[in-house]
Amino acid sequence: MNLIAAAIAIGLAALGAGIGNGLIVGRTVEGIARQPELRGTLQTTMFIGVALVEALPIIGVVIAFIVLGS
């Protein structure tokens, strides 16, 4: 049962990160298309957002290891 819980935790974390990254990058491209002069600012904000979203799968893996350890 612990293996199933760990697999679900990692899978949902990866799914959430993939959706989040897609939304962030898509909206950044839309913003750059509308206002090309803000490209640098938008890219910086995008990279910060992607980094924060990528914390989700890392936390999911940690939770999976905790579940497997118990």
N, C-alpha and C positions, 0 to 999 in steps of 0.2 A: 504494500500500500504506500510505503514511503517513496518508492521509485515513481509511482504514478503521480504523487503529489509534487515531487521534484520536477518531473517532466512537464507537468501543467504549469508550474511556476515559471520555468525557463521559457516555455513556449509562449505563454501569455505576455511575458516581459518582452520577448523578441518581437511579437506581433504589435504590441503597443509602441515600441520604439520605431518599428518600421513605418507604422501609420503616422506617428508624430513627425518623424524626419521627412516623410513625403509631404505632409502639410506645410511644414516650415519651409522647405526648399521651394515648393510650388508657389507659396505666397511671396517668397523673396524674389523669385523670377518675375512674378507679376508686378511687384513693386519696382523692380529694375526696368521692366518694359515701360512702365508708366513714367518713371522719373529716372532716367539714366544718370543724371548728375549725382544722385544719392547712392550710387553703386557701392562705394567703399563702406559707408555707414550701414547700409542694409546687409552687406556681406559680413561685417563684423558682428552685427546683431544676430545674424543667422548662425554663425559659428558658435556663438555663446549659447544660443537656444539648442542647437544640435548637441553640444556638449552636455547640457543639462538633461536632455532627453536620453542620451546614451547612458546616463547614470542608472536609468530604470533597469536595463538588463543586467547590469553589474549587481544591483541590489537583489534582483531575482535569482541570480546565481548564488549569492551569499545565503539567501533564504533557502534555496534548494539544498545547499550543503548543510545548513542547520537541520533541515528536516531529515536528511539522510543520516546525520549523526545521532539523532535521537531514536 
